[in-house]
Amino acid sequence: GAVVSQHPSWVICKSGTSVKIECRSLDFQATTMFWYRQFPKQSLMLMATSNEGSKATYEQGVEKDKFLINHASLTLSTLTVTSAHPEDSSFYICSVGTGTNTGELFFGEGSRLTVL
Amino acid sequence: DAKTTQPTSMDCAEGRAANLPCNHSTISGNEYVYWYRQIHSQGPQYIIHGLKNNETNEMASLIITEDRKSSTLILPHATLRDTAVYYCIGPSAGGTSYGKLTFGQGTILTVHP
């Protein structure tokens, strides 16, 4: 498997500010990481696929200019929520696949964002 | 992706087996069935997956019907810490869907003393 860690675990910010969330693969070199989000009382939805050394691939309906993803190394991907608004308040979770099986992912602990 | 259907919620007594059903009647021949669980305010945790044979690991057993239209996740001796939302997922096989898990609403399993 893979051990995935996120930071921060929770963050509160003011509307209009930007917030960066880090996702680290601690024991596996991940060329690909996946960012999901989960609104209260809803299920997880894939936002984007983060690719090391190249641009992220965003799911339909996810604004790439609002959710900036950087995957500069094999162990770190960052998600920056720019000009955050209260509707961006959500649980953001990253995951790593080790490639041995397409559906087996290892998730981080999640980062809860609250925008005031 | 194969559509899956699960009961909204289930209860189980601590120490007893928890049997969580999932219908996936539209699953194709090369699609695996995956099970994850999510404990409150945590990231999902992979449990098990299978294609057509029954599978067992240290966490659970997965029983898949011969026609592959349904499966059952079995937690043999449920504990209070097994209280979570359990997701049955049937992603498409192949690299184009790698990592793209479609989470439904899952089954809220409550294990009580």
Interface residues (C-beta under 8 A of the other chain):
Chain A: G1 V4 Q6 T32 F34 S43 L44 M45 L46 T49 F91 I93 S95 G97 N101 T102 G103 E104 L105 F106 F107 G108 E109 G110 R112
Chain B: Y32 Y34 Q38 S41 Q42 G43 P44 Q45 Y46 H49 Y87 I89 P91 A93 G94 G95 S97 Y98 G99 K100 L101 T102 F103 G104 Q105 G106
